[in-house]
Amino acid sequence: MTRNFREHALRPVESLDGLWTLTANEKTYAAWVPGVWETIPELTTWRGEAEYTRAVTIDEPGSLLLRFGGVSHTADVFFDGRPVAHHYNAYTAFDALIENAEAGEHTLTVRVDNSYSEKSTLHIPNDYETYGGITRPVELHRVKGAYIERMAFHATEDKAGRFTAHARVWVRALEDVTEGVVSLSVADGRAEAAFTAHAGETVCVGADMPVTDILRWDVLNARLYDLTARLSLDGRPVDDLIDRVGFRTVKVEGEAILLNGRRLLLKGFNRHEEHGQFGSALSVEAMAADLQLALDTGANTIRTCHYPNDPRFLDLCDELGILVWEEHHARALPHEVMASPLFAEQTAACNEEMIAQHVNHPCIYVWGVLNECESETEFGREIYRRNLEHLRRLDPTRPVTFASCRYFKDICLDLVDIVSFNIYPGWYVKEDSSAFVNRLIGWMEENGAANKPILISEIGAGGIAGYHDPFGQAKWSEERQAAIVAEQLKVVFDTPRLSGVYLWQFADVKVSEEWARARPKTMNNKGILDNWRRPKMAYAVVKKAFHEAK
Ligand code: ADA
């Protein structure tokens, strides 16, 4: 299923996960969905188009909603050969609506493309891999008359500590609706909203619900509530949607990031959604195991570098009380790419889908954009400004940030709520770690960061798993990685001006072949775990530093 809990008590939902027929490079395979085709030995380096197909049997005629959690990176969906959806970007979900399908057996086909071309501005050869396949779960929903597309929730707290839940619900009418009612409930809050709609229209209704005796969602101490919306037409219940929400406040106040009024010290990891055996299609069990490792180190946060994550991962973070920095999809894009009109369109779509789909997760405390892009020129500034404003418009309740590597020349720090820098003292940067961090903070303060929180969004060093230098000096040895990381974390935690740190990175990841010359083993080896989750020496170093930092 696309989530870790039951989203519908009323709407019939069937999983379409399982073996599909995959045609790639003129051969057919039985391929597991969700999955990447690189797990099939003959396709480990296949890049291009491939086609997934399976039969879908429908007992009763009616309308269907096919929900794709994620297809990497471009999907064209056909129902009995008829195009029903087109979607770009591996990291967000999309639906295909099929009205008035007949009972019986149908053929569902998904043409998937993971090639690098001018049609894709966000998936480019990069310091992580763009795998191919239907990488997240697929579901078949039955809908009738009208259905709930999505909900958006946020909570506000008054001076006396009383919460109000604010919910909006989007309903799509498949036929004319003269008497539609959405009933909402969360904790002891209840509301009803009536609406009318024409066939084909989507309407949005909203309600504010005061709630009492609320237990807050907090870091490593999560409390979740079901937000339920029920839709009825002419007094008949036809559809529902359940989401899990939390009551907490996130605020930026001066140099501090406050959760429920308390200053946060963020300690965590940059984590790519990737695993040696499964590529970018992780099972929920693998995600949960990753979070057990993160918790063991004393981490309280994850940055979803550099794209929106699987909602099942966010569900786990909601449940465990792990804070999340989620960012849209963009890593170190070159000028020519950012100048293309398609780039503006594809990033805007990613912003919209990320927030529409993930806005209700209490674990997300900040949205990010444009990791390490052109933040030192007027051209780049305009793009940063546009994207940051877009996120603020879509969700005015959370702060925004971006991770910069433009030391001493960034001109966009005034645009964000939280200033974040990716720094690698002792690895890429040769200056003494403490001197570099202090010099950089001084410069930031004078260039837009004064009176704002500062995060170290990346810090780390490379170490090849299993490569040991008994003298502890050799580059790429586990010993050298551990020593550099120890020094880096000491400097970070000795600097009270910083609100926290995201280590680069949780586990090693495969990178695009085009990056092989800069990356031993075609891997980014800065994980404190290898990409099969075996700890390197740096793991113990991070664990000690995270546990000691208060
Ligand atoms: C950057 C970037 C990461 C990764 C890292 C590295 O800061 O944001 O995606 O490439 O550097 O390993 O060099």
Boltz pocket constraint, residues with backbone or C-beta under 6 A from the ligand:
constraints:
  - pocket:
      binder: B
      contacts: [[A, 127], [A, 305], [A, 331], [A, 371], [A, 372], [A, 405], [A, 422], [A, 458], [A, 504], [A, 524], [A, 526]]
      max_distance: 6.0
